[in-house]
Amino acid sequence: MLPLKEDDTYAVLSDQGMVEGEESGFYRHDTRYLSRYCWRFPGFRLLLSHSPRPDRLVQHWGWMVGPDQRVGLRRELQMIRGGFREHLELENTSLEAQRLEIALEASADFADLFEVKGWHQATRRVEGLTYTAEDGLRLATHLNPTPPPTVQEGQRYGWCFDLAPKQRARLSLEARFESPFEPHTPPLPSYEDWLSRFPLALASGRSQRVLQQALTDLRALLLSLPEGWFPAAGIPWYVCPFGRDALLTAYMTQPWAPELTQGVLRYLAKHQGKEVNPFLDETPGKILHEVRQGELSRTGKVPFARYYGTVDATPLFVILLHRYWQDTGDLALVRQLQPHWEAALAWMTTYADPDQDGFLEYAPNPHKGHLVQSWKDSFDSQSHRDGSLAQGAIAVCEVQGYAYRAYREAAAFYRALGQTAQAEAWEARAQGLQTLFHRHFWLPEQKTYAAGLDGAKQPLAILTSNPGHLLWSGIVLAEVAPVLIETLLSPSLYSGWGVRTLGQNEVRYNPLSYHNGSVWPHDTALLVGGLVRYGFYLEALRVAEDLFSLAMTQADARLPELVGGYDRREGEPPVPYPAACRPQAWDAAAVVYLLRLVQEIDRGQPVKGLLELQKVGA
């Protein structure tokens, strides 16, 4: 599948560049505006399909007779906010007159994204290319071709061209997706402006290509919202605001994209939880999980219109604000958002800890929301050694690390604001959590931390990648860090491409599961951040190089959302995960983050190999 995107509008096209079934389509605001869009070029075959940027497709088709082309056709499709523009140029390259008949088939089902995913079924009455939703909102697809079609039958448009030898003809089409959600928003940066913000270059040409693709994808995934820029999580299922994904993406792109961080923080602060709403998993002070604008969400068929089912976005909000302040020195934003980060801290110590045992936990949502509310959010990701699924309220290990770090960052805020007593109180809370966490989560026999505690406070005593996040947060005691790192890089967990989400010897291990044995690059990148934090520079460089090598095995030079957890074999690429998003924001951001970490290492010792930096800027 071929993804294209600009701002809030995106396309999922077949390899032929058409929309013809399954999840393919043109989308806006969680709605499919075109469910069929197929050009018919009789006698032509596709010679070249190229996407020079994630918002543009260029194709060359040829009408061939024997080895020679009779007529050439160039097709260019350019995504724009709210639609797309398309240009066809036909050229008779032969010495004889040619008559060409081409056609376009276009139709719209206005399906909600959750229908396309197969999560829900709905019946709707569509009239041509217009639809009035259950809540009265009108949606429409407008197709404006130039010249007008020679013939139109329903949703099939036809043109006939008579071309003399060497003569050319042009056909242009503009599509507009009429939506009720079109607020005034700041413009997105041009690709040139965006790339200029990242003065990074690598000596290896293959590594540089990975970096350039990541930066281009980050620009393509930007959404323009009234609060500023915000990264969509990924195509095709996550082109909307996601709390956790955006917070980690912005963290990883610091210090080069502070405007992105500002947009993320301001948007999430504006939509911070204000009341107790079990259907939405909302409680005061909680940072949201996602916002959807599709019909099923708007009418309450699913709870995602403004959904808060995540336990980790709230501490990550505090962590990102601190990272931004440290990079920019902008204490004014810390002051401006003080009511919001204080509300986040209050949520962490009350609603997120109902039994007041000191640990943040979540309970499954019975209202069609997420059963698991940490980043490994598939239903079967929290299990015991015997493979049984954890029951009750779950305290996931990495979230305790996030809380520890958020408490420390809050203490730094208060100290900078001259509130010494508050600073000391949050420092003490962080220290207490570190001690408590080690006591209840450390598994000396397995030489790792438990993946979590279940509702009966029993540890999930399995090998997982989650403790890599604990190193990133700094909660790991210095005396056990070397042992933990040895476990994370052991053959059971480390595939050679990255760290497995679940160890090879665990009951639920499956190398092509979503969260029980696959390898997620952003997950491994956070481990690299932890290795650098604890001074394991050689190990950090090794893992970072493995991630770059993974990207180099991909035809598009992207870090995929995830790959299979099979062992790395010489000369073989990783086994792909069939339903992975491409591109995915936090994987593109992980490339940038790794280079920030390489810069940190490079200050102490020169870095060679795939990650050798050219000195072009900060």
VOGU-3710 file (C-alpha; in Angstrom, 3 decimals, decimal comma):
1> mlplkeddty> 0,000/0,000/0,000  1,129/3,551/-0,770  0,396/6,286/1,813  0,181/9,984/0,895  -0,659/12,815/3,302  -0,895/16,562/3,734  -2,156/17,972/7,025  -5,550/16,427/7,906  -6,042/14,691/4,548  -4,453/11,445/3,449
11> avlsdqgmve> -4,716/8,618/0,974  -4,015/4,911/1,176  -3,473/3,731/-2,394  -2,725/0,399/-4,021  0,657/-0,233/-5,602  -0,950/0,941/-8,866  -1,846/4,252/-7,215  -5,585/3,535/-7,156  -8,332/3,074/-4,576  -9,918/-0,303/-5,159
21> geesgfyrhd> -10,911/-2,132/-2,022  -9,922/-3,106/1,532  -8,646/-0,139/3,561  -7,580/1,904/0,545  -9,239/5,288/0,135  -8,984/9,042/0,520  -9,585/10,073/4,134  -10,218/13,161/6,174  -11,230/13,519/9,835  -11,566/9,752/10,356
31> trylsrycwr> -13,920/9,414/7,366  -13,339/7,807/3,976  -14,346/10,360/1,347  -13,500/8,169/-1,642  -13,810/4,393/-1,380  -13,146/3,882/-5,087  -10,901/5,929/-7,340  -9,614/4,036/-10,343  -8,303/5,322/-13,633  -8,786/3,039/-16,600
41> fpgfrlllsh> -6,078/3,344/-19,242  -6,876/0,587/-21,791  -3,760/-0,844/-23,390  -1,409/0,994/-21,006  0,877/-0,565/-18,448  2,587/1,052/-15,492  6,258/1,762/-16,213  7,236/3,860/-13,196  5,635/4,767/-9,883  7,496/7,208/-7,693
51> sprpdrlvqh> 6,670/9,153/-4,541  9,268/11,929/-4,319  7,658/13,200/-1,105  4,942/11,750/1,146  2,410/14,206/-0,301  2,985/13,427/-3,983  2,772/10,536/-6,447  4,288/10,561/-9,936  3,622/7,767/-12,417  4,505/7,006/-16,028
61> wgwmvgpdqr> 2,266/4,710/-18,053  3,038/3,496/-21,565  0,881/2,204/-24,383  3,338/-0,249/-25,852  3,221/-2,058/-29,190  6,048/-4,559/-29,230  9,170/-2,899/-27,848  8,053/0,635/-28,747  5,785/3,089/-26,964  2,909/4,566/-28,968
71> vglrrelqmi> 1,524/6,902/-26,309  3,056/7,996/-23,027  1,044/9,148/-20,022  2,385/11,028/-17,015  0,228/11,162/-13,899  0,933/13,417/-10,914  -1,211/13,444/-7,773  -0,585/16,135/-5,131  -2,277/15,960/-1,730  -3,484/19,243/-0,252
81> rggfrehlel> -5,356/19,997/2,925  -8,975/19,059/2,275  -8,420/17,219/-0,999  -5,964/16,685/-3,826  -4,986/17,863/-7,292  -4,233/15,540/-10,146  -2,713/16,143/-13,575  -2,547/13,755/-16,509  -0,410/14,524/-19,556  -0,723/12,336/-22,627
91> entsleaqrl> 1,768/12,422/-25,504  1,567/10,644/-28,820  5,170/9,537/-29,246  4,481/7,632/-32,475  4,375/8,807/-36,084  0,684/7,958/-36,497  -2,512/9,584/-35,241  -3,918/7,895/-32,138  -7,357/7,854/-30,512  -7,370/7,328/-26,750
101> eialeasadf> -10,277/6,620/-24,453  -9,655/6,803/-20,723  -12,075/6,634/-17,801  -12,276/7,343/-14,101  -14,416/5,355/-11,657  -15,089/7,218/-8,406  -17,457/6,537/-5,518  -17,706/7,317/-1,807  -19,035/5,298/1,126  -18,208/7,868/3,866
111> adlfevkgwh> -17,292/4,974/6,132  -16,041/5,733/9,618  -12,438/4,632/10,141  -13,540/2,102/12,765  -15,781/0,477/10,163  -12,881/0,231/7,721  -10,812/-1,407/10,474  -13,588/-3,958/11,007  -14,364/-2,859/14,568  -17,939/-1,806/13,897
121> qatrrveglt> -20,694/-2,117/11,320  -23,042/0,623/10,139  -25,625/1,164/7,420  -25,800/4,555/5,753  -27,556/6,110/2,792  -25,134/7,841/0,449  -26,438/9,937/-2,422  -23,800/10,099/-5,122  -20,851/11,815/-3,491  -22,760/13,405/-0,582
131> ytaedglrla> -23,870/12,110/2,791  -25,773/13,489/5,781  -24,618/11,789/8,965  -26,810/10,594/11,816  -26,028/13,765/13,777  -27,062/15,975/10,860  -23,585/16,930/9,659  -23,145/17,035/5,882  -20,122/15,594/4,118  -19,410/15,734/0,407
141> thlnptpppt> -16,746/14,888/-2,147  -16,426/17,359/-5,023  -14,620/16,305/-8,211  -13,893/19,054/-10,732  -12,169/17,813/-13,920  -10,817/20,023/-16,714  -11,772/19,477/-19,489  -15,221/18,132/-18,506  -15,762/14,444/-19,287  -16,979/13,481/-22,730
151> vqegqrygwc> -19,430/11,090/-21,109  -20,612/10,504/-17,560  -22,599/7,490/-16,431  -23,209/7,452/-12,690  -19,789/7,643/-11,067  -17,882/6,735/-14,230  -16,323/9,606/-16,161  -14,945/9,162/-19,680  -12,720/11,209/-22,008  -11,742/10,712/-25,636
161> fdlapkqrar> -8,586/12,267/-27,093  -7,534/12,337/-30,751  -3,813/12,983/-30,888  -1,819/13,773/-33,988  1,796/12,537/-34,059  3,844/14,201/-31,272  0,724/16,016/-29,992  0,045/16,353/-26,247  -3,162/16,617/-24,251  -3,756/17,471/-20,593
171> lslearfesp> -6,440/16,557/-18,091  -6,591/18,080/-14,616  -8,808/17,225/-11,688  -9,262/18,878/-8,315  -10,951/17,001/-5,477  -12,309/18,702/-2,374  -13,509/16,876/0,716  -16,143/19,031/2,372  -15,992/18,613/6,152  -17,768/20,322/9,054
181> fephtpplps> -14,432/20,483/10,913  -12,292/23,155/9,279  -11,016/25,554/11,975  -8,596/28,342/11,183  -5,148/26,989/11,909  -1,544/28,144/11,451  0,134/26,995/8,230  2,470/24,052/8,292  6,114/24,665/7,418  7,259/23,867/3,921
191> yedwlsrfpl> 9,362/20,737/3,553  12,410/22,932/2,943  11,812/24,967/6,081  11,183/21,851/8,165  14,348/20,089/7,011  16,429/23,198/7,641  15,530/22,961/11,354  17,582/19,778/11,696  21,259/20,550/11,027  22,228/16,890/11,124
201> alasgrsqrv> 24,295/14,935/8,648  25,873/11,504/8,698  29,079/10,452/6,965  27,487/7,252/5,664  25,303/7,862/2,634  22,978/4,983/3,554  22,562/6,348/7,078  21,913/9,817/5,688  19,115/8,423/3,520  17,476/6,939/6,644
211> lqqaltdlra> 17,714/10,316/8,355  16,300/12,218/5,388  13,372/9,831/5,099  12,625/10,157/8,810  12,664/13,960/8,686  10,476/13,989/5,575  7,993/11,627/7,221  7,855/13,776/10,345  6,891/16,771/8,219  4,309/14,720/6,332
221> lllslpegwf> 2,673/13,562/9,557  2,178/17,075/10,943  -1,359/18,256/11,648  -2,174/21,954/11,820  -4,363/22,605/14,872  -5,449/25,903/16,461  -2,934/25,299/19,277  -0,058/24,711/16,840  1,612/21,780/15,085  0,800/18,266/16,238
231> paagipwyvc> 2,169/14,959/14,885  -0,324/12,379/13,660  0,700/9,013/15,054  0,747/7,058/11,783  -0,930/6,088/8,520  -3,497/4,643/7,925  -5,165/4,186/11,308  -3,796/6,979/13,461  -4,107/10,283/11,582  -5,452/12,158/14,584
241> pfgrdallta> -4,131/13,550/17,869  -2,734/10,824/20,146  -1,419/11,798/23,549  1,249/9,198/24,240  2,568/9,048/20,678  2,741/12,815/20,283  4,475/13,313/23,634  7,209/10,795/22,812  7,543/12,065/19,241  7,985/15,644/20,442
251> ymtqpwapel> 10,433/14,528/23,141  12,543/12,725/20,552  12,654/15,693/18,152  13,845/18,118/20,812  15,718/20,472/20,620  15,285/20,923/16,868  11,496/21,283/16,705  10,419/23,320/19,758  7,321/24,608/17,902  6,112/21,026/17,646
261> tqgvlrylak> 6,585/20,542/21,386  4,705/23,763/22,104  1,793/22,653/19,940  1,622/19,240/21,603  1,752/20,657/25,127  -0,808/23,395/24,471  -3,253/21,057/22,722  -3,054/18,407/25,434  -3,338/21,045/28,177  -6,471/22,467/26,545
271> hqgkevnpfl> -8,078/19,020/26,412  -6,908/17,835/29,836  -9,516/15,885/31,791  -11,971/18,010/33,773  -14,608/15,603/35,105  -15,277/11,991/36,000  -16,695/10,290/32,889  -16,328/6,475/32,913  -17,413/6,114/29,256  -14,506/8,296/28,118
281> detpgkilhe> -12,159/7,111/30,909  -11,888/10,785/31,842  -10,877/12,045/35,283  -9,661/15,522/36,326  -6,054/16,225/35,391  -5,667/13,240/33,052  -4,004/13,719/29,649  -6,043/12,302/26,799  -5,277/9,278/24,679  -6,868/10,221/21,352
291> vrqgelsrtg> -9,430/12,445/19,624  -11,597/11,190/16,762  -14,019/13,125/14,564  -15,737/10,272/12,720  -19,460/9,629/12,888  -19,237/6,634/15,226  -17,249/8,666/17,756  -19,462/11,753/17,443  -22,635/9,726/18,016  -21,261/7,748/20,955
301> kvpfaryygt> -21,108/4,362/19,233  -17,450/4,234/20,290  -15,865/6,321/23,088  -13,100/7,924/21,061  -14,461/11,415/20,365  -12,307/12,505/23,304  -10,878/9,428/24,932  -8,631/9,284/28,001  -7,863/5,553/28,251  -4,118/5,789/28,846
311> vdatplfvil> -2,188/5,627/32,093  1,138/6,927/30,769  0,375/10,144/28,852  -0,055/12,179/32,037  3,466/11,685/33,476  4,890/11,964/29,952  3,264/15,420/29,692  5,354/16,609/32,667  8,492/14,941/31,294  8,117/16,596/27,875
321> lhrywqdtgd> 7,597/20,043/29,391  10,791/19,621/31,402  12,740/18,464/28,324  11,510/21,538/26,445  12,488/23,879/29,300  15,946/22,329/29,591  16,530/22,708/25,841  15,116/26,206/25,396  15,330/27,901/28,795  11,696/28,986/28,267
331> lalvrqlqph> 10,465/29,134/31,859  7,535/31,271/30,692  5,806/28,224/29,204  6,384/26,322/32,454  4,633/29,167/34,301  1,843/29,331/31,728  1,161/25,606/31,981  1,599/25,383/35,759  -2,120/24,745/36,434  -1,934/21,858/33,964
341> weaalawmtt> 1,211/20,124/35,177  0,035/20,537/38,758  -3,307/18,977/37,784  -1,362/16,151/36,142  0,599/15,550/39,349  -2,633/15,590/41,353  -4,129/12,979/39,010  -1,077/10,770/39,406  -1,300/10,780/43,191  -5,102/10,376/43,445
351> yadpdqdgfl> -7,126/8,956/40,558  -4,214/6,921/39,195  -3,495/5,465/42,642  -6,900/4,645/44,121  -5,527/2,238/46,754  -2,738/4,680/47,683  0,006/2,064/47,492  2,261/4,529/45,666  1,935/2,948/42,196  0,049/4,263/39,163
361> eyapnphkgh> -2,429/1,716/37,819  -5,299/1,359/35,379  -8,471/-0,721/35,332  -9,876/-2,141/32,067  -12,570/-0,038/30,390  -15,835/-1,998/29,957  -17,312/0,649/27,599  -15,676/-0,468/24,300  -12,500/1,341/25,273  -9,017/-0,113/25,793
371> lvqswkdsfd> -8,664/-3,105/28,090  -4,926/-2,401/28,380  -3,967/1,250/28,815  -0,193/1,260/28,620  1,752/1,470/25,359  1,483/-2,295/24,813  -2,251/-1,897/24,477  -3,240/-5,230/22,913  -5,541/-7,276/25,145  -3,032/-10,096/25,726
381> sqshrdgsla> 0,104/-8,105/26,499  -0,085/-8,363/30,331  0,486/-11,929/31,454  2,049/-14,161/34,106  4,758/-16,777/33,574  2,155/-19,508/33,030  0,616/-17,452/30,208  -2,533/-16,514/32,129  -3,635/-12,934/31,590  -3,326/-10,485/34,459
391> qgaiavcevq> -6,622/-9,582/36,105  -7,808/-6,496/37,948  -6,129/-3,109/38,120  -2,644/-3,320/36,610  0,405/-1,327/37,701  2,679/-1,469/34,635  6,372/-1,197/35,416  7,431/1,483/32,903  4,672/3,834/34,079  6,200/3,818/37,568
401> gyayrayrea> 9,438/4,951/35,944  7,601/7,731/34,134  6,027/8,803/37,433  9,411/8,813/39,171  10,875/11,017/36,471  7,824/13,309/36,400  8,101/13,839/40,156  11,766/14,770/39,787  10,977/17,134/36,904  8,210/18,747/38,942
411> aafyralgqt> 10,683/19,312/41,761  12,951/21,101/39,268  10,022/23,301/38,170  9,246/24,295/41,741  12,880/24,994/42,519  13,172/27,237/39,456  9,983/29,032/40,520  11,374/29,663/44,007  9,024/27,207/45,765  11,627/25,287/47,761
421> aqaeaweara> 9,274/23,401/50,083  7,308/22,046/47,153  10,518/21,059/45,376  11,737/19,113/48,397  8,382/17,373/48,792  8,383/16,089/45,206  12,026/15,055/45,425  11,148/13,033/48,518  8,173/11,475/46,732  10,404/10,465/43,814
431> qglqtlfhrh> 12,993/8,938/46,147  10,291/7,053/48,024  8,828/5,684/44,807  12,242/4,483/43,634  12,768/2,539/46,865  9,232/1,141/46,883  9,407/0,198/43,234  12,627/-1,763/43,560  11,253/-3,640/46,571  8,082/-4,789/44,808
441> fwlpeqktya> 9,172/-5,139/41,174  12,751/-6,456/41,174  12,992/-10,167/40,275  16,434/-11,369/41,380  16,121/-14,803/39,765  15,215/-13,385/36,346  17,568/-10,400/36,796  14,932/-7,950/35,619  11,945/-5,983/36,823  8,457/-7,446/36,687
451> agldgakqpl> 6,383/-6,229/33,756  3,768/-5,104/36,270  1,680/-5,991/39,292  -1,791/-7,440/38,837  -4,881/-6,569/40,850  -3,756/-8,879/43,674  -0,331/-7,173/43,699  1,308/-10,273/42,247  4,248/-9,575/39,918  4,092/-10,377/36,207
461> ailtsnpghl> 7,369/-12,295/36,347  8,204/-12,362/32,638  11,033/-11,026/30,501  9,870/-8,001/28,506  11,301/-4,900/26,872  9,538/-2,639/29,372  12,546/-2,288/31,711  14,354/-0,457/28,914  11,951/2,413/29,616  12,898/2,176/33,288
471> lwsgivlaev> 16,514/2,885/32,369  15,291/5,833/30,256  13,384/7,219/33,245  16,278/6,839/35,706  14,362/4,860/38,354  16,705/1,868/38,101  19,147/1,624/41,014  22,719/2,085/39,869  23,863/-1,169/41,469  21,428/-3,328/39,447
481> apvlietlls> 21,650/-1,415/36,145  24,529/-3,592/34,746  22,611/-6,780/35,546  19,398/-5,448/33,997  21,218/-4,332/30,841  22,803/-7,775/30,496  19,294/-9,276/30,613  17,861/-6,840/28,071  20,690/-7,565/25,646  20,591/-11,332/26,197
491> pslysgwgvr> 19,612/-13,717/23,357  16,173/-14,250/24,873  15,247/-10,579/24,503  17,598/-9,090/21,937  16,922/-10,191/18,346  19,824/-8,421/16,651  17,429/-5,817/15,207  16,193/-4,583/18,571  14,737/-5,731/21,874  11,773/-8,110/21,763
501> tlgqnevryn> 8,611/-7,062/23,509  8,517/-10,502/25,160  11,311/-12,996/25,779  11,686/-16,039/23,517  11,170/-18,525/26,352  7,930/-17,046/27,657  4,667/-18,961/27,199  2,993/-16,249/25,129  6,018/-15,556/22,937  5,114/-15,218/19,270
511> plsyhngsvw> 7,590/-13,438/16,984  4,750/-12,035/14,864  2,415/-10,985/17,639  1,702/-7,309/18,173  3,221/-7,043/21,656  4,334/-10,565/22,635  7,627/-11,009/20,847  7,787/-8,473/18,033  10,408/-5,711/17,909  9,304/-2,059/18,025
521> phdtallvgg> 12,034/0,438/17,038  10,747/3,293/19,226  10,757/0,900/22,201  14,358/-0,014/21,487  15,293/3,658/20,983  14,129/4,428/24,519  16,380/1,615/25,707  19,253/3,370/23,930  18,358/6,523/25,850  18,551/4,507/29,065
531> lvrygfylea> 21,907/3,002/28,151  23,303/6,486/27,586  21,790/7,730/30,855  23,631/5,012/32,784  26,897/5,445/30,865  26,804/2,254/28,744  27,949/4,037/25,601  29,339/1,090/23,628  26,134/-0,884/24,142  24,083/2,173/23,176
541> lrvaedlfsl> 26,010/2,605/19,919  25,656/-1,067/19,072  21,873/-0,994/19,506  21,540/2,325/17,667  23,502/0,938/14,723  21,239/-2,117/14,679  18,203/0,165/14,351  19,803/2,065/11,477  20,691/-1,247/9,843  17,062/-2,309/10,196
551> amtqadarlp> 15,933/0,832/8,370  18,496/0,186/5,637  16,908/-3,193/4,897  13,639/-1,453/3,990  13,045/-0,358/0,399  11,796/3,033/1,621  14,592/3,435/4,247  11,979/3,822/6,996  12,061/2,338/10,454  8,849/0,285/10,378
561> elvggydrre> 6,344/0,443/13,222  7,384/-3,089/14,213  9,002/-6,198/12,772  8,996/-9,850/13,679  11,060/-10,951/16,642  12,968/-13,640/14,768  16,722/-13,780/15,307  18,755/-11,668/12,914  20,482/-13,762/10,264  23,356/-12,674/8,084
571> geppvpypaa> 22,170/-11,476/4,701  18,456/-11,681/5,568  16,153/-8,714/6,271  13,825/-8,788/9,283  10,458/-10,488/8,834  7,854/-7,743/8,348  4,725/-7,421/10,464  1,849/-7,454/7,950  -0,309/-4,677/9,444  2,434/-2,202/10,393
581> crpqawdaaa> 1,806/1,511/9,820  4,071/3,348/7,374  5,109/5,947/8,253  4,789/6,012/12,052  5,662/9,185/13,952  7,598/7,844/16,899  9,697/5,611/14,672  10,652/8,515/12,424  11,351/10,553/15,568  13,431/7,691/16,979
591> vvyllrlvqe> 15,961/8,209/14,166  16,374/11,840/15,210  16,532/10,912/18,899  19,278/8,380/18,289  21,394/11,096/16,719  20,854/13,345/19,741  22,148/10,495/21,872  25,079/9,951/19,485  25,951/13,635/19,847  25,971/13,184/23,613
601> idrgqpvkgl> 28,311/10,211/23,322  30,415/11,960/20,687  31,308/14,731/23,130  33,228/12,175/25,190  34,537/9,827/22,520  34,511/10,000/18,704  31,813/7,906/17,062  32,677/5,971/13,911  30,725/3,730/11,563  27,122/4,162/10,438
611> lelqkvga> 26,488/6,855/13,026  29,506/9,036/12,427  28,264/12,616/12,398  29,439/15,317/10,066  30,020/18,582/11,882  27,332/20,789/10,342  25,678/22,345/13,364  24,343/21,939/16,839
//
